Amino acid sequence: MANRIVIDEQLCKGCGLCVVACPHDLIEMSKKLNKHGFLPAVICADAMLRCTGCTFCAQVCPDVAIEVYREKKS
């Protein structure tokens, strides 16, 4: 399993802190509103391949809407 993040778009309130925190500029804001009327953070599949699993995005998320999964090293 490679490094990846999962953003719960329904929990995200669109503050954008994760966008700023990502050192590789992989996260962006959606152009579609979630069910609460916010533009949530998203990451595309291509960007996910470049994710290092640094956890900066999850650490700054005030809504705890981001989970980080890191590649297991053998």
CHARMM-style PDB file with segment names, atoms N, HN, CA, C and O in Angstrom:
ATOM      1  N   MET     1       0.839  -1.180   0.000  1.00  0.00      PROA
ATOM      2  CA  MET     1       0.000   0.000   0.000  1.00  0.00      PROA
ATOM      3  C   MET     1       0.882   1.242   0.000  1.00  0.00      PROA
ATOM      4  O   MET     1       1.786   1.365   0.827  1.00  0.00      PROA
ATOM      5  N   ALA     2       0.628   2.141  -0.905  1.00  0.00      PROA
ATOM      6  HN  ALA     2      -0.106   2.041  -1.577  1.00  0.00      PROA
ATOM      7  CA  ALA     2       1.400   3.378  -1.000  1.00  0.00      PROA
ATOM      8  C   ALA     2       0.834   4.427  -0.050  1.00  0.00      PROA
ATOM      9  O   ALA     2      -0.259   4.263   0.491  1.00  0.00      PROA
ATOM     10  N   ASN     3       1.582   5.496   0.146  1.00  0.00      PROA
ATOM     11  HN  ASN     3       2.470   5.630  -0.294  1.00  0.00      PROA
ATOM     12  CA  ASN     3       1.097   6.607   0.963  1.00  0.00      PROA
ATOM     13  C   ASN     3      -0.154   7.184   0.313  1.00  0.00      PROA
ATOM     14  O   ASN     3      -0.239   7.314  -0.908  1.00  0.00      PROA
ATOM     15  N   ARG     4      -1.116   7.524   1.152  1.00  0.00      PROA
ATOM     16  HN  ARG     4      -1.047   7.418   2.144  1.00  0.00      PROA
ATOM     17  CA  ARG     4      -2.323   8.159   0.627  1.00  0.00      PROA
ATOM     18  C   ARG     4      -3.039   8.897   1.749  1.00  0.00      PROA
ATOM     19  O   ARG     4      -2.835   8.622   2.931  1.00  0.00      PROA
ATOM     20  N   ILE     5      -3.875   9.832   1.350  1.00  0.00      PROA
ATOM     21  HN  ILE     5      -4.040  10.055   0.389  1.00  0.00      PROA
ATOM     22  CA  ILE     5      -4.719  10.530   2.309  1.00  0.00      PROA
ATOM     23  C   ILE     5      -6.173  10.349   1.900  1.00  0.00      PROA
ATOM     24  O   ILE     5      -6.490  10.185   0.721  1.00  0.00      PROA
ATOM     25  N   VAL     6      -7.033  10.381   2.882  1.00  0.00      PROA
ATOM     26  HN  VAL     6      -6.775  10.514   3.839  1.00  0.00      PROA
ATOM     27  CA  VAL     6      -8.467  10.304   2.631  1.00  0.00      PROA
ATOM     28  C   VAL     6      -9.080  11.548   3.266  1.00  0.00      PROA
ATOM     29  O   VAL     6      -8.939  11.783   4.466  1.00  0.00      PROA
ATOM     30  N   ILE     7      -9.753  12.330   2.451  1.00  0.00      PROA
ATOM     31  HN  ILE     7      -9.868  12.139   1.476  1.00  0.00      PROA
ATOM     32  CA  ILE     7     -10.416  13.551   2.929  1.00  0.00      PROA
ATOM     33  C   ILE     7     -11.916  13.290   2.972  1.00  0.00      PROA
ATOM     34  O   ILE     7     -12.523  12.967   1.951  1.00  0.00      PROA
ATOM     35  N   ASP     8     -12.509  13.428   4.140  1.00  0.00      PROA
ATOM     36  HN  ASP     8     -12.016  13.690   4.969  1.00  0.00      PROA
ATOM     37  CA  ASP     8     -13.952  13.281   4.281  1.00  0.00      PROA
ATOM     38  C   ASP     8     -14.571  14.612   3.860  1.00  0.00      PROA
ATOM     39  O   ASP     8     -14.603  15.571   4.631  1.00  0.00      PROA
ATOM     40  N   GLU     9     -15.053  14.649   2.643  1.00  0.00      PROA
ATOM     41  HN  GLU     9     -15.027  13.870   2.017  1.00  0.00      PROA
ATOM     42  CA  GLU     9     -15.562  15.902   2.073  1.00  0.00      PROA
ATOM     43  C   GLU     9     -16.788  16.425   2.810  1.00  0.00      PROA
ATOM     44  O   GLU     9     -17.078  17.620   2.745  1.00  0.00      PROA
ATOM     45  N   GLN    10     -17.514  15.556   3.510  1.00  0.00      PROA
ATOM     46  HN  GLN    10     -17.278  14.586   3.562  1.00  0.00      PROA
ATOM     47  CA  GLN    10     -18.683  16.007   4.256  1.00  0.00      PROA
ATOM     48  C   GLN    10     -18.305  16.637   5.596  1.00  0.00      PROA
ATOM     49  O   GLN    10     -19.062  17.448   6.130  1.00  0.00      PROA
ATOM     50  N   LEU    11     -17.146  16.273   6.143  1.00  0.00      PROA
ATOM     51  HN  LEU    11     -16.532  15.614   5.709  1.00  0.00      PROA
ATOM     52  CA  LEU    11     -16.664  16.896   7.377  1.00  0.00      PROA
ATOM     53  C   LEU    11     -15.913  18.196   7.112  1.00  0.00      PROA
ATOM     54  O   LEU    11     -15.869  19.081   7.966  1.00  0.00      PROA
ATOM     55  N   CYS    12     -15.327  18.305   5.930  1.00  0.00      PROA
ATOM     56  HN  CYS    12     -15.364  17.586   5.236  1.00  0.00      PROA
ATOM     57  CA  CYS    12     -14.490  19.466   5.588  1.00  0.00      PROA
ATOM     58  C   CYS    12     -15.329  20.741   5.469  1.00  0.00      PROA
ATOM     59  O   CYS    12     -16.371  20.757   4.812  1.00  0.00      PROA
ATOM     60  N   LYS    13     -14.853  21.805   6.116  1.00  0.00      PROA
ATOM     61  HN  LYS    13     -14.007  21.792   6.650  1.00  0.00      PROA
ATOM     62  CA  LYS    13     -15.542  23.101   6.038  1.00  0.00      PROA
ATOM     63  C   LYS    13     -14.838  24.069   5.098  1.00  0.00      PROA
ATOM     64  O   LYS    13     -15.202  25.243   5.027  1.00  0.00      PROA
ATOM     65  N   GLY    14     -13.831  23.583   4.377  1.00  0.00      PROA
ATOM     66  HN  GLY    14     -13.536  22.630   4.435  1.00  0.00      PROA
ATOM     67  CA  GLY    14     -13.200  24.393   3.343  1.00  0.00      PROA
ATOM     68  C   GLY    14     -12.309  25.508   3.846  1.00  0.00      PROA
ATOM     69  O   GLY    14     -12.209  26.547   3.193  1.00  0.00      PROA
ATOM     70  N   CYS    15     -11.656  25.330   4.988  1.00  0.00      PROA
ATOM     71  HN  CYS    15     -11.737  24.486   5.518  1.00  0.00      PROA
ATOM     72  CA  CYS    15     -10.797  26.389   5.523  1.00  0.00      PROA
ATOM     73  C   CYS    15      -9.528  26.584   4.690  1.00  0.00      PROA
ATOM     74  O   CYS    15      -8.963  27.678   4.661  1.00  0.00      PROA
ATOM     75  N   GLY    16      -9.079  25.520   4.011  1.00  0.00      PROA
ATOM     76  HN  GLY    16      -9.538  24.631   4.034  1.00  0.00      PROA
ATOM     77  CA  GLY    16      -7.901  25.617   3.148  1.00  0.00      PROA
ATOM     78  C   GLY    16      -6.571  25.478   3.857  1.00  0.00      PROA
ATOM     79  O   GLY    16      -5.530  25.625   3.218  1.00  0.00      PROA
ATOM     80  N   LEU    17      -6.560  25.202   5.143  1.00  0.00      PROA
ATOM     81  HN  LEU    17      -7.406  25.083   5.662  1.00  0.00      PROA
ATOM     82  CA  LEU    17      -5.293  25.062   5.859  1.00  0.00      PROA
ATOM     83  C   LEU    17      -4.454  23.911   5.317  1.00  0.00      PROA
ATOM     84  O   LEU    17      -3.227  24.002   5.265  1.00  0.00      PROA
ATOM     85  N   CYS    18      -5.115  22.829   4.914  1.00  0.00      PROA
ATOM     86  HN  CYS    18      -6.111  22.755   4.956  1.00  0.00      PROA
ATOM     87  CA  CYS    18      -4.381  21.684   4.373  1.00  0.00      PROA
ATOM     88  C   CYS    18      -3.714  22.018   3.040  1.00  0.00      PROA
ATOM     89  O   CYS    18      -2.638  21.507   2.730  1.00  0.00      PROA
ATOM     90  N   VAL    19      -4.354  22.869   2.266  1.00  0.00      PROA
ATOM     91  HN  VAL    19      -5.229  23.284   2.518  1.00  0.00      PROA
ATOM     92  CA  VAL    19      -3.786  23.288   0.982  1.00  0.00      PROA
ATOM     93  C   VAL    19      -2.467  24.019   1.224  1.00  0.00      PROA
ATOM     94  O   VAL    19      -1.478  23.785   0.530  1.00  0.00      PROA
ATOM     95  N   VAL    20      -2.469  24.894   2.202  1.00  0.00      PROA
ATOM     96  HN  VAL    20      -3.272  25.084   2.765  1.00  0.00      PROA
ATOM     97  CA  VAL    20      -1.261  25.657   2.547  1.00  0.00      PROA
ATOM     98  C   VAL    20      -0.209  24.754   3.176  1.00  0.00      PROA
ATOM     99  O   VAL    20       0.985  24.929   2.929  1.00  0.00      PROA
ATOM    100  N   ALA    21      -0.638  23.792   3.984  1.00  0.00      PROA
ATOM    101  HN  ALA    21      -1.608  23.649   4.184  1.00  0.00      PROA
ATOM    102  CA  ALA    21       0.299  22.930   4.718  1.00  0.00      PROA
ATOM    103  C   ALA    21       0.998  21.898   3.844  1.00  0.00      PROA
ATOM    104  O   ALA    21       2.105  21.471   4.171  1.00  0.00      PROA
ATOM    105  N   CYS    22       0.384  21.491   2.748  1.00  0.00      PROA
ATOM    106  HN  CYS    22      -0.516  21.838   2.482  1.00  0.00      PROA
ATOM    107  CA  CYS    22       0.968  20.445   1.901  1.00  0.00      PROA
ATOM    108  C   CYS    22       2.242  20.957   1.231  1.00  0.00      PROA
ATOM    109  O   CYS    22       2.183  21.888   0.428  1.00  0.00      PROA
ATOM    110  N   PRO    23       3.402  20.355   1.552  1.00  0.00      PROA
ATOM    111  CA  PRO    23       4.663  20.845   0.990  1.00  0.00      PROA
ATOM    112  C   PRO    23       4.815  20.566  -0.509  1.00  0.00      PROA
ATOM    113  O   PRO    23       5.714  21.109  -1.151  1.00  0.00      PROA
ATOM    114  N   HSD    24       3.948  19.730  -1.063  1.00  0.00      PROA
ATOM    115  HN  HSD    24       3.218  19.288  -0.541  1.00  0.00      PROA
ATOM    116  CA  HSD    24       4.047  19.377  -2.479  1.00  0.00      PROA
ATOM    117  C   HSD    24       2.881  19.923  -3.306  1.00  0.00      PROA
ATOM    118  O   HSD    24       2.737  19.577  -4.478  1.00  0.00      PROA
ATOM    119  N   ASP    25       2.054  20.770  -2.702  1.00  0.00      PROA
ATOM    120  HN  ASP    25       2.171  21.051  -1.750  1.00  0.00      PROA
ATOM    121  CA  ASP    25       0.902  21.385  -3.389  1.00  0.00      PROA
ATOM    122  C   ASP    25       0.000  20.345  -4.058  1.00  0.00      PROA
ATOM    123  O   ASP    25      -0.371  20.495  -5.222  1.00  0.00      PROA
ATOM    124  N   LEU    26      -0.346  19.300  -3.322  1.00  0.00      PROA
ATOM    125  HN  LEU    26      -0.044  19.178  -2.377  1.00  0.00      PROA
ATOM    126  CA  LEU    26      -1.156  18.219  -3.877  1.00  0.00      PROA
ATOM    127  C   LEU    26      -2.643  18.384  -3.617  1.00  0.00      PROA
ATOM    128  O   LEU    26      -3.464  17.791  -4.317  1.00  0.00      PROA
ATOM    129  N   ILE    27      -2.999  19.180  -2.620  1.00  0.00      PROA
ATOM    130  HN  ILE    27      -2.332  19.662  -2.051  1.00  0.00      PROA
ATOM    131  CA  ILE    27      -4.406  19.333  -2.224  1.00  0.00      PROA
ATOM    132  C   ILE    27      -4.944  20.638  -2.789  1.00  0.00      PROA
ATOM    133  O   ILE    27      -4.254  21.657  -2.801  1.00  0.00      PROA
ATOM    134  N   GLU    28      -6.179  20.592  -3.253  1.00  0.00      PROA
ATOM    135  HN  GLU    28      -6.739  19.764  -3.243  1.00  0.00      PROA
ATOM    136  CA  GLU    28      -6.830  21.804  -3.771  1.00  0.00      PROA
ATOM    137  C   GLU    28      -8.262  21.852  -3.259  1.00  0.00      PROA
ATOM    138  O   GLU    28      -8.746  20.895  -2.656  1.00  0.00      PROA
ATOM    139  N   MET    29      -8.916  22.940  -3.496  1.00  0.00      PROA
ATOM    140  HN  MET    29      -8.522  23.717  -3.986  1.00  0.00      PROA
ATOM    141  CA  MET    29     -10.302  23.084  -3.066  1.00  0.00      PROA
ATOM    142  C   MET    29     -11.220  22.663  -4.220  1.00  0.00      PROA
ATOM    143  O   MET    29     -10.983  23.000  -5.380  1.00  0.00      PROA
ATOM    144  N   SER    30     -12.257  21.928  -3.872  1.00  0.00      PROA
ATOM    145  HN  SER    30     -12.450  21.654  -2.930  1.00  0.00      PROA
ATOM    146  CA  SER    30     -13.222  21.448  -4.858  1.00  0.00      PROA
ATOM    147  C   SER    30     -13.996  22.625  -5.454  1.00  0.00      PROA
ATOM    148  O   SER    30     -14.101  23.693  -4.852  1.00  0.00      PROA
ATOM    149  N   LYS    31     -14.518  22.405  -6.620  1.00  0.00      PROA
ATOM    150  HN  LYS    31     -14.432  21.537  -7.110  1.00  0.00      PROA
ATOM    151  CA  LYS    31     -15.377  23.403  -7.249  1.00  0.00      PROA
ATOM    152  C   LYS    31     -16.853  23.076  -7.004  1.00  0.00      PROA
ATOM    153  O   LYS    31     -17.742  23.803  -7.447  1.00  0.00      PROA
ATOM    154  N   LYS    32     -17.101  21.959  -6.285  1.00  0.00      PROA
ATOM    155  HN  LYS    32     -16.379  21.369  -5.925  1.00  0.00      PROA
ATOM    156  CA  LYS    32     -18.469  21.540  -5.976  1.00  0.00      PROA
ATOM    157  C   LYS    32     -18.709  21.647  -4.471  1.00  0.00      PROA
ATOM    158  O   LYS    32     -17.850  21.270  -3.673  1.00  0.00      PROA
ATOM    159  N   LEU    33     -19.848  22.148  -4.096  1.00  0.00      PROA
ATOM    160  HN  LEU    33     -20.545  22.455  -4.744  1.00  0.00      PROA
ATOM    161  CA  LEU    33     -20.223  22.271  -2.689  1.00  0.00      PROA
ATOM    162  C   LEU    33     -20.544  20.905  -2.096  1.00  0.00      PROA
ATOM    163  O   LEU    33     -21.082  20.031  -2.776  1.00  0.00      PROA
ATOM    164  N   ASN    34     -20.209  20.731  -0.822  1.00  0.00      PROA
ATOM    165  HN  ASN    34     -19.772  21.441  -0.269  1.00  0.00      PROA
ATOM    166  CA  ASN    34     -20.645  19.513  -0.126  1.00  0.00      PROA
ATOM    167  C   ASN    34     -22.059  19.742   0.396  1.00  0.00      PROA
ATOM    168  O   ASN    34     -22.638  20.801   0.155  1.00  0.00      PROA
ATOM    169  N   LYS    35     -22.618  18.775   1.100  1.00  0.00      PROA
ATOM    170  HN  LYS    35     -22.147  17.914   1.295  1.00  0.00      PROA
ATOM    171  CA  LYS    35     -24.023  18.898   1.526  1.00  0.00      PROA
ATOM    172  C   LYS    35     -24.243  20.001   2.559  1.00  0.00      PROA
ATOM    173  O   LYS    35     -25.384  20.378   2.829  1.00  0.00      PROA
ATOM    174  N   HSD    36     -23.153  20.524   3.141  1.00  0.00      PROA
ATOM    175  HN  HSD    36     -22.226  20.218   2.922  1.00  0.00      PROA
ATOM    176  CA  HSD    36     -23.267  21.610   4.110  1.00  0.00      PROA
ATOM    177  C   HSD    36     -23.028  22.987   3.481  1.00  0.00      PROA
ATOM    178  O   HSD    36     -23.091  24.009   4.163  1.00  0.00      PROA
ATOM    179  N   GLY    37     -22.753  23.001   2.174  1.00  0.00      PROA
ATOM    180  HN  GLY    37     -22.701  22.170   1.619  1.00  0.00      PROA
ATOM    181  CA  GLY    37     -22.567  24.266   1.468  1.00  0.00      PROA
ATOM    182  C   GLY    37     -21.141  24.779   1.465  1.00  0.00      PROA
ATOM    183  O   GLY    37     -20.914  25.954   1.178  1.00  0.00      PROA
ATOM    184  N   PHE    38     -20.167  23.923   1.778  1.00  0.00      PROA
ATOM    185  HN  PHE    38     -20.351  22.968   2.010  1.00  0.00      PROA
ATOM    186  CA  PHE    38     -18.760  24.315   1.766  1.00  0.00      PROA
ATOM    187  C   PHE    38     -18.053  23.720   0.556  1.00  0.00      PROA
ATOM    188  O   PHE    38     -18.473  22.693   0.023  1.00  0.00      PROA
ATOM    189  N   LEU    39     -16.981  24.370   0.131  1.00  0.00      PROA
ATOM    190  HN  LEU    39     -16.639  25.204   0.564  1.00  0.00      PROA
ATOM    191  CA  LEU    39     -16.125  23.830  -0.917  1.00  0.00      PROA
ATOM    192  C   LEU    39     -15.018  23.042  -0.219  1.00  0.00      PROA
ATOM    193  O   LEU    39     -14.079  23.636   0.311  1.00  0.00      PROA
ATOM    194  N   PRO    40     -15.116  21.719  -0.213  1.00  0.00      PROA
ATOM    195  CA  PRO    40     -14.155  20.906   0.542  1.00  0.00      PROA
ATOM    196  C   PRO    40     -12.810  20.758  -0.173  1.00  0.00      PROA
ATOM    197  O   PRO    40     -12.682  21.013  -1.370  1.00  0.00      PROA
ATOM    198  N   ALA    41     -11.833  20.344   0.596  1.00  0.00      PROA
ATOM    199  HN  ALA    41     -11.937  20.138   1.569  1.00  0.00      PROA
ATOM    200  CA  ALA    41     -10.512  20.029   0.043  1.00  0.00      PROA
ATOM    201  C   ALA    41     -10.604  18.686  -0.672  1.00  0.00      PROA
ATOM    202  O   ALA    41     -11.355  17.802  -0.261  1.00  0.00      PROA
ATOM    203  N   VAL    42      -9.833  18.545  -1.742  1.00  0.00      PROA
ATOM    204  HN  VAL    42      -9.223  19.263  -2.076  1.00  0.00      PROA
ATOM    205  CA  VAL    42      -9.792  17.296  -2.502  1.00  0.00      PROA
ATOM    206  C   VAL    42      -8.362  17.038  -2.966  1.00  0.00      PROA
ATOM    207  O   VAL    42      -7.534  17.948  -3.007  1.00  0.00      PROA
ATOM    208  N   ILE    43      -8.090  15.797  -3.311  1.00  0.00      PROA
ATOM    209  HN  ILE    43      -8.763  15.057  -3.277  1.00  0.00      PROA
ATOM    210  CA  ILE    43      -6.808  15.428  -3.902  1.00  0.00      PROA
ATOM    211  C   ILE    43      -7.119  14.480  -5.052  1.00  0.00      PROA
ATOM    212  O   ILE    43      -7.868  13.518  -4.883  1.00  0.00      PROA
ATOM    213  N   CYS    44      -6.549  14.747  -6.213  1.00  0.00      PROA
ATOM    214  HN  CYS    44      -5.941  15.528  -6.350  1.00  0.00      PROA
ATOM    215  CA  CYS    44      -6.816  13.896  -7.371  1.00  0.00      PROA
ATOM    216  C   CYS    44      -5.911  12.662  -7.335  1.00  0.00      PROA
ATOM    217  O   CYS    44      -4.916  12.631  -6.611  1.00  0.00      PROA
ATOM    218  N   ALA    45      -6.266  11.665  -8.113  1.00  0.00      PROA
ATOM    219  HN  ALA    45      -7.074  11.690  -8.701  1.00  0.00      PROA
ATOM    220  CA  ALA    45      -5.526  10.399  -8.129  1.00  0.00      PROA
ATOM    221  C   ALA    45      -4.069  10.596  -8.545  1.00  0.00      PROA
ATOM    222  O   ALA    45      -3.173   9.957  -7.993  1.00  0.00      PROA
ATOM    223  N   ASP    46      -3.829  11.475  -9.513  1.00  0.00      PROA
ATOM    224  HN  ASP    46      -4.557  11.995  -9.962  1.00  0.00      PROA
ATOM    225  CA  ASP    46      -2.446  11.740  -9.948  1.00  0.00      PROA
ATOM    226  C   ASP    46      -1.620  12.331  -8.818  1.00  0.00      PROA
ATOM    227  O   ASP    46      -0.470  11.942  -8.616  1.00  0.00      PROA
ATOM    228  N   ALA    47      -2.199  13.262  -8.087  1.00  0.00      PROA
ATOM    229  HN  ALA    47      -3.134  13.578  -8.252  1.00  0.00      PROA
ATOM    230  CA  ALA    47      -1.501  13.893  -6.964  1.00  0.00      PROA
ATOM    231  C   ALA    47      -1.269  12.887  -5.851  1.00  0.00      PROA
ATOM    232  O   ALA    47      -0.243  12.938  -5.172  1.00  0.00      PROA
ATOM    233  N   MET    48      -2.207  11.977  -5.659  1.00  0.00      PROA
ATOM    234  HN  MET    48      -3.041  11.936  -6.210  1.00  0.00      PROA
ATOM    235  CA  MET    48      -2.082  10.977  -4.603  1.00  0.00      PROA
ATOM    236  C   MET    48      -0.825  10.132  -4.789  1.00  0.00      PROA
ATOM    237  O   MET    48      -0.210   9.706  -3.811  1.00  0.00      PROA
ATOM    238  N   LEU    49      -0.450   9.893  -6.020  1.00  0.00      PROA
ATOM    239  HN  LEU    49      -0.949  10.239  -6.814  1.00  0.00      PROA
ATOM    240  CA  LEU    49       0.752   9.099  -6.314  1.00  0.00      PROA
ATOM    241  C   LEU    49       2.022   9.789  -5.825  1.00  0.00      PROA
ATOM    242  O   LEU    49       3.037   9.133  -5.590  1.00  0.00      PROA
ATOM    243  N   ARG    50       1.967  11.107  -5.673  1.00  0.00      PROA
ATOM    244  HN  ARG    50       1.143  11.640  -5.863  1.00  0.00      PROA
ATOM    245  CA  ARG    50       3.136  11.873  -5.223  1.00  0.00      PROA
ATOM    246  C   ARG    50       3.112  12.178  -3.726  1.00  0.00      PROA
ATOM    247  O   ARG    50       4.030  12.815  -3.210  1.00  0.00      PROA
ATOM    248  N   CYS    51       2.073  11.729  -3.030  1.00  0.00      PROA
ATOM    249  HN  CYS    51       1.328  11.212  -3.449  1.00  0.00      PROA
ATOM    250  CA  CYS    51       1.943  11.982  -1.592  1.00  0.00      PROA
ATOM    251  C   CYS    51       3.048  11.250  -0.837  1.00  0.00      PROA
ATOM    252  O   CYS    51       3.286  10.063  -1.062  1.00  0.00      PROA
ATOM    253  N   THR    52       3.718  11.968   0.057  1.00  0.00      PROA
ATOM    254  HN  THR    52       3.525  12.932   0.239  1.00  0.00      PROA
ATOM    255  CA  THR    52       4.801  11.369   0.846  1.00  0.00      PROA
ATOM    256  C   THR    52       4.317  10.859   2.201  1.00  0.00      PROA
ATOM    257  O   THR    52       5.084  10.234   2.932  1.00  0.00      PROA
ATOM    258  N   GLY    53       3.068  11.114   2.542  1.00  0.00      PROA
ATOM    259  HN  GLY    53       2.445  11.622   1.947  1.00  0.00      PROA
ATOM    260  CA  GLY    53       2.526  10.679   3.830  1.00  0.00      PROA
ATOM    261  C   GLY    53       3.075  11.470   4.999  1.00  0.00      PROA
ATOM    262  O   GLY    53       3.187  10.944   6.106  1.00  0.00      PROA
ATOM    263  N   CYS    54       3.419  12.730   4.766  1.00  0.00      PROA
ATOM    264  HN  CYS    54       3.328  13.157   3.867  1.00  0.00      PROA
ATOM    265  CA  CYS    54       4.055  13.559   5.805  1.00  0.00      PROA
ATOM    266  C   CYS    54       3.124  13.895   6.973  1.00  0.00      PROA
ATOM    267  O   CYS    54       3.605  14.217   8.059  1.00  0.00      PROA
ATOM    268  N   THR    55       1.843  13.829   6.780  1.00  0.00      PROA
ATOM    269  HN  THR    55       1.453  13.567   5.898  1.00  0.00      PROA
ATOM    270  CA  THR    55       0.779  14.099   7.762  1.00  0.00      PROA
ATOM    271  C   THR    55       0.547  15.576   8.075  1.00  0.00      PROA
ATOM    272  O   THR    55      -0.267  15.886   8.945  1.00  0.00      PROA
ATOM    273  N   PHE    56       1.224  16.485   7.407  1.00  0.00      PROA
ATOM    274  HN  PHE    56       1.886  16.233   6.701  1.00  0.00      PROA
ATOM    275  CA  PHE    56       1.022  17.910   7.688  1.00  0.00      PROA
ATOM    276  C   PHE    56      -0.432  18.315   7.492  1.00  0.00      PROA
ATOM    277  O   PHE    56      -0.975  19.085   8.284  1.00  0.00      PROA
ATOM    278  N   CYS    57      -1.063  17.803   6.443  1.00  0.00      PROA
ATOM    279  HN  CYS    57      -0.622  17.177   5.800  1.00  0.00      PROA
ATOM    280  CA  CYS    57      -2.456  18.166   6.157  1.00  0.00      PROA
ATOM    281  C   CYS    57      -3.379  17.758   7.299  1.00  0.00      PROA
ATOM    282  O   CYS    57      -4.227  18.538   7.731  1.00  0.00      PROA
ATOM    283  N   ALA    58      -3.209  16.540   7.781  1.00  0.00      PROA
ATOM    284  HN  ALA    58      -2.520  15.907   7.430  1.00  0.00      PROA
ATOM    285  CA  ALA    58      -4.053  16.045   8.869  1.00  0.00      PROA
ATOM    286  C   ALA    58      -3.793  16.790  10.175  1.00  0.00      PROA
ATOM    287  O   ALA    58      -4.713  17.019  10.960  1.00  0.00      PROA
ATOM    288  N   GLN    59      -2.555  17.160  10.399  1.00  0.00      PROA
ATOM    289  HN  GLN    59      -1.808  16.974   9.761  1.00  0.00      PROA
ATOM    290  CA  GLN    59      -2.206  17.854  11.639  1.00  0.00      PROA
ATOM    291  C   GLN    59      -2.862  19.229  11.740  1.00  0.00      PROA
ATOM    292  O   GLN    59      -3.231  19.658  12.833  1.00  0.00      PROA
ATOM    293  N   VAL    60      -3.010  19.923  10.611  1.00  0.00      PROA
ATOM    294  HN  VAL    60      -2.710  19.575   9.723  1.00  0.00      PROA
ATOM    295  CA  VAL    60      -3.574  21.277  10.661  1.00  0.00      PROA
ATOM    296  C   VAL    60      -5.091  21.309  10.489  1.00  0.00      PROA
ATOM    297  O   VAL    60      -5.706  22.363  10.652  1.00  0.00      PROA
ATOM    298  N   CYS    61      -5.699  20.173  10.163  1.00  0.00      PROA
ATOM    299  HN  CYS    61      -5.199  19.317  10.030  1.00  0.00      PROA
ATOM    300  CA  CYS    61      -7.139  20.155   9.895  1.00  0.00      PROA
ATOM    301  C   CYS    61      -7.945  20.311  11.190  1.00  0.00      PROA
ATOM    302  O   CYS    61      -7.928  19.415  12.034  1.00  0.00      PROA
ATOM    303  N   PRO    62      -8.647  21.433  11.357  1.00  0.00      PROA
ATOM    304  CA  PRO    62      -9.422  21.658  12.584  1.00  0.00      PROA
ATOM    305  C   PRO    62     -10.678  20.786  12.662  1.00  0.00      PROA
ATOM    306  O   PRO    62     -11.263  20.639  13.735  1.00  0.00      PROA
ATOM    307  N   ASP    63     -11.090  20.213  11.540  1.00  0.00      PROA
ATOM    308  HN  ASP    63     -10.615  20.333  10.669  1.00  0.00      PROA
ATOM    309  CA  ASP    63     -12.299  19.398  11.504  1.00  0.00      PROA
ATOM    310  C   ASP    63     -12.003  17.898  11.560  1.00  0.00      PROA
ATOM    311  O   ASP    63     -12.925  17.084  11.513  1.00  0.00      PROA
ATOM    312  N   VAL    64     -10.740  17.535  11.657  1.00  0.00      PROA
ATOM    313  HN  VAL    64      -9.991  18.197  11.695  1.00  0.00      PROA
ATOM    314  CA  VAL    64     -10.294  16.136  11.674  1.00  0.00      PROA
ATOM    315  C   VAL    64     -10.927  15.381  10.498  1.00  0.00      PROA
ATOM    316  O   VAL    64     -11.457  14.281  10.654  1.00  0.00      PROA
ATOM    317  N   ALA    65     -10.854  15.997   9.337  1.00  0.00      PROA
ATOM    318  HN  ALA    65     -10.424  16.890   9.211  1.00  0.00      PROA
ATOM    319  CA  ALA    65     -11.468  15.443   8.135  1.00  0.00      PROA
ATOM    320  C   ALA    65     -10.469  14.689   7.255  1.00  0.00      PROA
ATOM    321  O   ALA    65     -10.837  14.193   6.190  1.00  0.00      PROA
ATOM    322  N   ILE    66      -9.213  14.599   7.689  1.00  0.00      PROA
ATOM    323  HN  ILE    66      -8.914  15.002   8.554  1.00  0.00      PROA
ATOM    324  CA  ILE    66      -8.181  13.965   6.862  1.00  0.00      PROA
ATOM    325  C   ILE    66      -7.527  12.822   7.621  1.00  0.00      PROA
ATOM    326  O   ILE    66      -7.098  12.974   8.765  1.00  0.00      PROA
ATOM    327  N   GLU    67      -7.463  11.683   6.961  1.00  0.00      PROA
ATOM    328  HN  GLU    67      -7.812  11.560   6.032  1.00  0.00      PROA
ATOM    329  CA  GLU    67      -6.743  10.524   7.494  1.00  0.00      PROA
ATOM    330  C   GLU    67      -5.565  10.240   6.575  1.00  0.00      PROA
ATOM    331  O   GLU    67      -5.696  10.307   5.353  1.00  0.00      PROA
ATOM    332  N   VAL    68      -4.421   9.924   7.158  1.00  0.00      PROA
ATOM    333  HN  VAL    68      -4.315   9.869   8.151  1.00  0.00      PROA
ATOM    334  CA  VAL    68      -3.217   9.643   6.386  1.00  0.00      PROA
ATOM    335  C   VAL    68      -2.851   8.178   6.574  1.00  0.00      PROA
ATOM    336  O   VAL    68      -2.812   7.668   7.693  1.00  0.00      PROA
ATOM    337  N   TYR    69      -2.588   7.520   5.468  1.00  0.00      PROA
ATOM    338  HN  TYR    69      -2.620   7.935   4.558  1.00  0.00      PROA
ATOM    339  CA  TYR    69      -2.143   6.131   5.482  1.00  0.00      PROA
ATOM    340  C   TYR    69      -0.747   6.104   4.868  1.00  0.00      PROA
ATOM    341  O   TYR    69      -0.536   6.565   3.746  1.00  0.00      PROA
ATOM    342  N   ARG    70       0.193   5.558   5.619  1.00  0.00      PROA
ATOM    343  HN  ARG    70       0.021   5.183   6.530  1.00  0.00      PROA
ATOM    344  CA  ARG    70       1.574   5.534   5.171  1.00  0.00      PROA
ATOM    345  C   ARG    70       1.991   4.126   4.750  1.00  0.00      PROA
ATOM    346  O   ARG    70       1.536   3.124   5.302  1.00  0.00      PROA
ATOM    347  N   GLU    71       2.860   4.092   3.765  1.00  0.00      PROA
ATOM    348  HN  GLU    71       3.229   4.906   3.317  1.00  0.00      PROA
ATOM    349  CA  GLU    71       3.379   2.822   3.275  1.00  0.00      PROA
ATOM    350  C   GLU    71       4.166   2.128   4.372  1.00  0.00      PROA
ATOM    351  O   GLU    71       4.993   2.737   5.051  1.00  0.00      PROA
ATOM    352  N   LYS    72       3.895   0.859   4.528  1.00  0.00      PROA
ATOM    353  HN  LYS    72       3.224   0.365   3.976  1.00  0.00      PROA
ATOM    354  CA  LYS    72       4.593   0.082   5.552  1.00  0.00      PROA
ATOM    355  C   LYS    72       5.979  -0.285   5.016  1.00  0.00      PROA
ATOM    356  O   LYS    72       6.109  -0.862   3.936  1.00  0.00      PROA
ATOM    357  N   LYS    73       6.999   0.057   5.781  1.00  0.00      PROA
ATOM    358  HN  LYS    73       6.894   0.525   6.658  1.00  0.00      PROA
ATOM    359  CA  LYS    73       8.367  -0.258   5.374  1.00  0.00      PROA
ATOM    360  C   LYS    73       8.744  -1.613   5.948  1.00  0.00      PROA
ATOM    361  O   LYS    73       8.504  -1.891   7.123  1.00  0.00      PROA
ATOM    362  N   SER    74       9.337  -2.451   5.108  1.00  0.00      PROA
ATOM    363  HN  SER    74       9.532  -2.225   4.154  1.00  0.00      PROA
ATOM    364  CA  SER    74       9.712  -3.790   5.571  1.00  0.00      PROA
ATOM    365  C   SER    74      11.091  -3.798   6.171  1.00  0.00      PROA
ATOM    366  OT1 SER    74      11.566  -4.844   6.612  1.00  0.00      PROA
TER     367      SER     74
END
